[in-house]
């Protein structure tokens, strides 16, 4: 079981992780523009999410979440086509993870609203799904760090002089 | 509402596959590789570009001549008017 406070703490941690990914992919010399686009949109989405969460009610909560993830993908696709940037493998991996997240949101909406019409009986399922999505978000952050094409020696090589 | 979002998932997937296919087939996204290939060929045959242009020029001239001929054939030739001229 995941308590709400722990979930929010992890979400904040992930927000910081996305911000770190943004900085890594922006400051890198041979920067991966495809990675930069998806990281920026994900970061904006994280911040916008907090306002949208209050606007949604019981019946549209998970639908809104799935819709948000899909809109994220669509905007990044349009931007890639508009600026003529080729998709990297890491970006496609992140897309796959996000589509999995959207499908899991849709499944939980089905079970929660149509089958049971309450949260009480399926708390375990909701918790399992949130753990699933948190793991996938963590994997997406790992993919973004990998996609920033950072060379650890050139970026943090000076740290070795400290020790 | 739910069906709409399922449809949206399918739409996004199709759009993703279409864009990936477009990127694979379009030459704009392979500029660097094409340039590398061009320089490779140039090291083998320095006159590659010029000979290619000459061939293209010949081809263009041929196409234009054929067009003119085909246009001439289409016109109904009135010999009486030609004689007056």
Interface residues (C-beta under 8 A of the other chain):
Chain A: X60 X63 X66 X67 X70 X73 X74 X77 X80 X81 X84 X86 X87 X92 X95 X99 X102 X103 X106 X109 X110 X114
Chain B: X1 X2 X5 X6 X8 X9 X12 X13 X15 X16 X19 X20 X22 X23 X28 X29
